[in-house]
Amino acid sequence: MADQSFDVVVIGGGPGGYVCAIKAAQLGLKTACVEKDATLGGTCVNVGCIPSKALLQSSHLFEEAGHGLAQHGIKVAAPGLDLAAMLARKDKVVQQSTAGIDFLFKKNKVTRIQGTGRIVKAGEVEVTAADGAKSKVTAKHIVIATGSEVTPLPNVAIDEKKIVSSTGALALPQVPKSMVVVGAGVIGLELGSVWRRLGAEVTVIEFLDRILPGMDGEVAKQMQRTLTRQGMKFRLSAKVTGAKSGASGVALSVEPVNGGAAEEVKADIVLVAIGRRPYTNGLGLKEAGIAIDNRGRVVTDGHFATSVSGIWAIGDVIEGPMLAHKSEHEGVACAELIAGQKPVVNHDVIPGVVYTWPEVAAVGRTEEELKAAGIAYKAGKFPFSANGRARANADAEGFVKVLADARTDRLLGAHVVGPMAGELIHEFAMGMVFGASSEDIGRICHAHPTLAEAVKEASLMVTGRQVNL
């Protein structure tokens, strides 16, 4: 490919990168996006958010057909599993999504450059194609949006066959009889749920003494009880120190975190899901003089500018939660900054969702964080068991919890465990962005019967004004 010149070159075609490129082009900037993979969308669209949600939905319906319909008076024979068809549907969803991004690039006149990008210096990117051919791309602005990769586990080699990452766990050719998930975070619980629903015996091993690190403690306890009732097993305060893979499966060496004898734990499949780390391999950060922190993240000034003028960074490669929607939000803001606008990104109001069933969703502070900061607060908690729509749906597990400033009643955080939690949380996010109080949410007329009434009631409970409990 001949050398080319642009206003903006984005390195990485994931959620942050492709959205940044599209927005920059919409703002009148000549824009290119360098992506090493054959398809756009990054981890999220290809081997992350989208395919995992497709399998979560399919496996949820499979479990409902087998265990949930009888209570509604619907009699059906035990469902049969066509795993190949389920995986094919997942792949089709991914293909539709990547094709959609291709269409948006063409619509907005974003130049797509396939290859691996390396920053030579401010204003210059070297692109290496799959066949090894190199070309030069120059730009007034370079945006690093290379995302993240699976964090490896020492002494446990991922082969994507018997010891898999999240990528391999999305494409197992058959349901394993047993699966060990190493890591009780979002990815481990979601993918563990998929294979548990389809028939695997799932054991989760977690280094910490709780699941869902970083989320509200009460929420984590509720979800551990719920997932245990669903058949998942948990081994907390335990560490995996080694793995041996053989024809009959995998043997893990597991030790108590606080000391003690090692134990062998066997499984057909082991899923390593201990987190993700910034992907900057081969990007040339050090050579270009771009500062990184002790966790390998690109250092920015809080407004996406790196230590080198004209080079920006967004998404998983910088500080903050590794979430696709956070990356997208930053991608738009970064493009607007480059175009001379003054966007505002409120990093204190970024929702997080766990797509198990029931779902878990949160925004803002947890109780533990408020206590540690010495902030006086009041809490309101309303159970879905007291919500008419949840009872009518036979889906009434969980609760809505609201945290508000004890003096001003301003919303500080909200946490939902229950049906459609990932949708309900946005009412709180909207309220927090506009400085709402719990009373403001509680005084909004909510349609009846809806799950959202639990949001209203929990908000009213902060100041003792609830009606239906």
C-alpha positions in Angstrom: 0.0 0.0 0.0 1.3 3.4 -0.9 2.1 5.9 1.9 -0.9 7.9 2.9 -1.6 11.1 5.0 -4.5 11.8 7.2 -5.8 14.2 9.9 -6.4 11.3 12.3 -5.1 7.7 12.4 -6.7 5.4 14.9 -4.7 2.2 15.8 -7.2 -0.5 16.8 -10.7 -1.3 15.4 -12.4 -2.3 18.6 -15.3 -0.4 20.3 -13.2 2.5 21.2 -11.2 2.7 18.0 -13.9 2.2 15.4 -16.2 4.6 17.2 -13.4 7.2 17.5 -12.7 6.9 13.8 -16.3 7.3 12.7 -16.8 10.3 14.9 -13.6 11.9 13.7 -14.8 11.4 10.1 -18.2 12.8 10.9 -16.5 15.9 12.3 -14.8 16.5 8.9 -11.4 15.0 9.6 -9.7 12.8 7.1 -9.5 9.5 9.1 -8.0 6.1 8.9 -8.2 3.1 11.2 -5.4 0.5 11.4 -6.6 -2.9 12.5 -4.5 -6.1 12.4 -7.4 -8.6 12.3 -9.5 -9.4 9.2 -12.7 -8.1 10.9 -13.4 -4.9 12.8 -14.9 -4.8 16.2 -12.0 -6.0 18.3 -12.3 -8.4 21.2 -15.8 -7.2 22.1 -17.5 -7.9 18.8 -15.5 -10.9 17.7 -14.7 -12.9 20.8 -16.1 -11.0 23.8 -19.3 -9.1 24.6 -21.3 -10.0 21.5 -20.7 -13.8 21.1 -20.9 -14.3 24.9 -24.3 -12.6 25.1 -25.5 -14.7 22.2 -24.6 -17.9 24.1 -25.9 -16.5 27.4 -29.3 -15.9 25.7 -29.4 -19.3 24.0 -28.3 -21.2 27.1 -30.9 -19.2 29.2 -33.7 -20.3 26.8 -32.4 -23.9 26.9 -32.6 -23.9 30.7 -36.0 -22.2 30.7 -37.3 -24.9 28.3 -36.0 -27.6 30.6 -36.8 -26.2 34.0 -38.8 -23.0 33.9 -41.9 -23.6 31.7 -43.8 -26.1 33.8 -44.6 -23.4 36.5 -46.4 -21.5 33.7 -48.6 -24.5 32.8 -46.6 -25.3 29.7 -45.8 -28.9 29.3 -42.9 -29.8 26.9 -40.6 -32.7 26.5 -37.1 -32.4 27.8 -35.3 -30.2 25.3 -32.5 -31.6 23.1 -29.3 -29.6 22.6 -27.9 -28.9 19.1 -24.7 -27.3 20.2 -23.4 -26.9 16.6 -26.6 -24.9 15.7 -26.2 -22.8 18.9 -22.6 -21.9 18.0 -23.6 -21.2 14.4 -26.2 -18.7 15.6 -23.5 -17.1 17.8 -21.2 -16.8 14.8 -24.0 -15.3 12.6 -24.6 -12.6 15.3 -20.9 -11.8 15.2 -20.8 -11.7 11.4 -23.8 -9.3 11.3 -22.1 -7.0 13.8 -18.7 -6.9 12.0 -20.5 -6.3 8.7 -22.4 -3.4 10.3 -19.1 -1.7 11.3 -17.7 -2.2 7.8 -20.9 -0.5 6.5 -20.4 2.4 8.9 -16.8 2.9 7.8 -17.9 3.1 4.2 -20.8 5.4 5.0 -18.6 7.8 6.9 -15.6 7.5 4.5 -13.2 6.1 7.1 -10.2 4.5 5.4 -9.6 1.0 6.7 -6.0 -0.2 6.7 -5.5 -3.9 7.6 -2.2 -4.5 9.3 -0.3 -4.1 12.6 0.4 -0.5 13.5 3.6 0.7 15.2 4.2 4.3 16.2 7.5 5.5 14.8 7.2 9.0 16.2 4.6 11.7 16.6 2.7 12.0 13.3 4.0 8.7 11.8 2.7 5.1 12.0 4.3 2.1 10.3 1.9 -0.6 9.2 2.9 -4.2 8.6 0.6 -6.2 6.5 -0.1 -9.9 7.0 2.4 -10.7 4.2 5.1 -8.6 5.9 4.9 -5.7 3.5 5.4 -2.3 5.3 4.0 1.1 4.6 4.0 4.5 6.2 0.9 6.4 7.3 1.3 10.0 8.5 -1.3 12.0 10.5 -1.6 15.1 12.5 -3.1 13.0 15.3 -2.6 9.4 16.3 -5.1 7.6 18.6 -4.0 4.5 20.5 -7.0 2.2 20.9 -5.5 -1.2 20.9 -7.6 -2.6 23.8 -6.6 -5.5 26.0 -5.7 -9.1 26.0 -6.2 -12.1 28.4 -4.0 -12.0 31.5 -2.0 -15.2 31.6 -1.9 -17.4 34.7 1.7 -18.4 35.7 2.4 -22.1 35.2 -0.9 -22.7 33.3 -0.4 -22.7 29.6 -3.5 -21.8 27.6 -3.9 -24.1 24.5 -7.5 -23.1 23.7 -8.4 -26.8 23.6 -8.4 -28.1 27.2 -7.1 -25.0 28.9 -9.0 -22.2 27.4 -9.3 -18.4 27.6 -12.6 -16.7 27.1 -12.0 -17.0 23.3 -11.8 -20.8 23.5 -14.7 -21.0 25.9 -16.9 -19.5 23.2 -16.2 -22.3 20.8 -16.1 -25.6 22.7 -17.1 -28.4 20.3 -19.0 -30.3 23.0 -20.3 -29.7 26.4 -17.7 -30.8 29.0 -18.8 -33.1 31.8 -16.7 -30.9 34.2 -15.3 -27.4 34.0 -13.1 -25.4 36.3 -13.2 -21.6 36.0 -10.2 -19.8 37.4 -11.5 -16.4 38.4 -14.8 -15.3 39.8 -15.1 -12.1 38.0 -17.6 -11.1 35.3 -16.1 -13.2 32.4 -15.7 -16.3 34.5 -19.2 -16.2 36.0 -20.8 -15.4 32.6 -19.1 -18.2 30.6 -19.3 -20.6 33.6 -23.1 -19.9 33.6 -23.3 -20.8 29.9 -21.7 -24.2 30.2 -23.4 -25.0 33.5 -26.8 -24.4 31.9 -25.9 -26.7 29.0 -24.9 -29.5 31.4 -21.4 -29.1 32.7 -20.5 -29.4 36.4 -18.8 -26.0 37.0 -16.4 -25.2 39.9 -15.1 -21.7 40.3 -11.8 -21.1 42.0 -11.1 -17.6 43.2 -8.0 -16.1 44.8 -10.0 -13.6 46.9 -12.4 -14.5 49.6 -15.4 -13.3 47.6 -16.7 -13.3 44.0 -17.2 -10.3 41.8 -14.3 -8.2 43.0 -15.0 -4.5 43.0 -18.7 -4.8 43.2 -20.8 -4.1 46.3 -20.3 -6.7 48.9 -24.0 -7.4 49.6 -24.5 -7.9 45.9 -21.6 -10.4 45.7 -23.0 -12.4 48.6 -26.4 -12.5 47.0 -25.0 -13.7 43.7 -22.9 -16.4 45.2 -26.0 -17.8 47.0 -28.0 -17.6 43.7 -25.3 -19.2 41.5 -24.8 -21.9 44.1 -28.5 -22.7 44.1 -28.2 -23.0 40.3 -25.5 -25.6 40.7 -22.3 -23.7 40.5 -19.6 -24.6 43.1 -17.1 -22.1 44.6 -13.7 -22.4 46.1 -12.7 -19.1 47.5 -9.3 -18.0 48.9 -7.6 -20.5 46.7 -4.9 -20.3 44.1 -4.0 -22.4 41.1 -0.3 -23.0 41.0 0.1 -25.5 38.1 -1.7 -27.5 35.5 -1.1 -30.8 33.7 -3.1 -31.5 30.5 -3.6 -35.0 29.3 -5.9 -37.2 27.2 -8.4 -37.5 30.1 -8.5 -33.7 30.9 -6.6 -31.3 33.1 -5.2 -31.8 36.6 -4.8 -28.5 38.5 -2.7 -27.9 41.6 -4.7 -25.8 44.0 -3.5 -24.4 47.3 -5.1 -22.3 50.0 -4.1 -18.6 49.7 -3.3 -18.5 53.4 -1.1 -21.6 53.3 -1.7 -25.3 53.4 -1.3 -28.4 51.4 -1.8 -28.4 47.7 -4.7 -30.4 46.3 -5.3 -31.9 42.8 -8.5 -30.8 41.1 -9.4 -32.5 37.8 -11.7 -31.2 35.0 -12.4 -31.9 31.4 -12.0 -28.2 30.6 -10.3 -25.3 32.5 -11.2 -21.7 31.7 -8.7 -19.1 32.8 -10.5 -15.9 33.5 -8.4 -13.9 35.9 -8.7 -10.6 34.0 -7.3 -8.7 31.1 -4.3 -6.4 30.6 -3.5 -3.6 28.1 -2.5 -4.8 24.7 0.5 -2.7 23.6 2.7 -5.4 22.2 4.8 -4.1 19.3 3.2 -0.7 19.4 6.6 1.1 19.9 5.5 3.1 22.9 8.9 3.2 24.6 10.7 4.1 21.4 8.3 6.9 20.7 8.7 8.3 24.2 5.1 7.6 25.3 4.9 7.2 29.1 3.3 4.1 30.6 2.5 3.3 34.2 3.5 0.3 36.3 0.5 -1.7 35.1 1.4 -1.3 31.5 -1.2 1.4 30.8 -0.6 4.4 28.7 -0.4 7.5 30.9 -2.7 10.4 29.9 -3.5 13.8 31.2 -7.1 12.9 32.1 -8.2 14.1 28.6 -6.7 11.3 26.6 -3.5 13.2 25.6 -0.3 11.2 26.1 3.1 12.5 27.0 3.8 13.0 23.3 2.0 15.9 21.6 -0.4 14.7 18.9 -0.7 11.2 20.3 -3.8 10.2 22.2 -5.0 7.0 24.0 -8.5 5.7 24.9 -10.2 2.5 26.2 -8.6 -0.5 27.8 -5.0 0.8 27.3 -5.6 3.7 29.8 -6.7 3.9 33.4 -10.3 2.9 34.3 -12.6 -0.1 33.9 -12.1 -2.3 30.9 -15.5 -1.9 29.5 -16.6 -1.6 25.8 -19.0 1.2 26.5 -16.4 3.2 28.4 -14.1 2.8 25.4 -16.8 4.0 23.0 -17.6 7.0 25.2 -14.0 7.9 25.3 -13.6 7.4 21.5 -16.3 10.0 20.8 -14.9 12.5 23.3 -11.3 12.1 22.0 -12.4 12.7 18.4 -14.3 15.8 19.6 -11.3 17.1 21.5 -9.1 16.7 18.4 -11.8 18.6 16.4 -11.5 21.5 18.9 -14.7 20.8 20.8 -15.0 20.6 24.6 -16.7 17.3 25.6 -17.2 16.1 29.1 -16.7 12.5 30.2 -18.0 11.6 33.7 -15.9 8.6 34.7 -17.7 8.4 38.0 -20.9 7.4 36.2 -20.1 4.3 34.1 -22.5 1.4 34.6 -21.2 -2.1 34.9 -23.2 -5.2 34.2 -22.8 -9.0 34.7 -25.0 -10.9 32.3 -25.7 -13.9 34.4 -29.4 -14.6 35.3 -30.4 -12.8 37.4 -28.3 -10.0 36.1 -26.1 -7.7 38.2 -25.7 -4.1 37.5 -24.1 -1.2 39.3 -23.2 2.5 38.9 -21.4 4.8 41.2 -20.0 4.0 44.7 -20.4 0.8 46.7 -21.1 0.7 50.4 -17.5 -0.4 51.1 -16.1 2.6 49.1 -18.3 5.1 50.9 -17.3 3.7 54.3 -13.6 3.8 53.4 -14.0 7.4 52.2 -15.8 8.4 55.4 -18.9 9.6 53.5 -22.1 9.5 55.5 -24.9 7.8 53.5 -28.3 6.3 53.7 -29.4 3.2 51.9 -32.7 2.0 50.5 -33.3 -1.6 49.4 -36.3 -3.1 47.7 -36.7 -6.8 46.9 -38.1 -8.0 43.6 -40.2 -10.5 45.6 -42.4 -7.4 46.4 -42.6 -6.3 42.8 -45.8 -7.3 41.0 -44.3 -7.6 37.6 -41.5 -9.8 38.8 -43.9 -12.1 40.6 -46.1 -12.3 37.5 -43.0 -13.2 35.5 -42.0 -15.8 38.0 -38.6 -14.0 38.1 -38.5 -12.3 41.5 -35.0 -13.0 42.8 -32.8 -10.1 43.9 -33.2 -6.5 44.9 -32.5 -2.9 44.0 -30.3 -0.9 46.4 -29.9 2.8 46.4 -27.1 4.8 48.2 -27.6 8.5 48.8 -25.7 11.2 50.7 -27.0 11.4 54.3 -27.2 15.2 54.2 -28.2 16.2 50.7 -29.9 13.0 49.5 -27.9 13.2 46.3 -27.4 9.8 44.6 -24.0 8.3 45.2 -24.5 4.8 43.9 -27.0 2.1 42.9 -26.8 -1.7 42.7 -29.3 -4.1 41.2 -29.5 -7.9 41.3 -32.4 -9.2 39.4 -34.3 -9.5 36.1 -33.2 -6.9 33.5 -30.8 -5.3 35.9 -28.6 -4.1 33.0 -31.5 -2.1 31.7 -32.8 -0.8 35.0 -29.4 0.6 36.1 -29.6 3.4 33.5 -32.3 5.3 35.3 -29.8 5.7 38.1 -27.0 6.6 35.7 -29.2 9.4 34.2 -30.1 10.6 37.6 -26.5 10.7 38.8 -25.3 12.6 35.8 -27.9 15.3 36.4 -27.3 15.4 40.2 -30.6 13.9 41.2 -31.6 12.9 44.7 -33.1 9.6 45.7 -36.4 11.6 46.3 -36.3 12.8 42.6 -36.2 9.2 41.4 -38.9 8.2 43.9 -41.3 10.9 42.9 -41.3 10.0 39.2 -44.5 8.2 38.1 -43.4 4.7 37.0 -45.8 2.5 34.9 -47.5 -0.3 36.7 -46.8 -3.2 36.6 -43.1 -2.9 35.7 -39.8 -4.0 37.1 -38.8 -0.4 37.1 -41.2 0.2 40.0 -38.5 -1.5 42.2 -36.2 1.4 41.3 -38.8 3.8 42.5 -39.5 1.9 45.7 -35.9 1.5 46.6 -35.3 5.2 46.1 -38.3 6.0 48.3 -36.9 3.7 51.0 -33.8 5.9 51.4 -35.9 8.4 53.2 -38.5 6.0 54.6 -41.3 6.9 52.1 -41.9 3.5 50.5 -45.4 2.3 50.1 -45.2 -1.3 48.9 -43.0 -2.9 51.6 
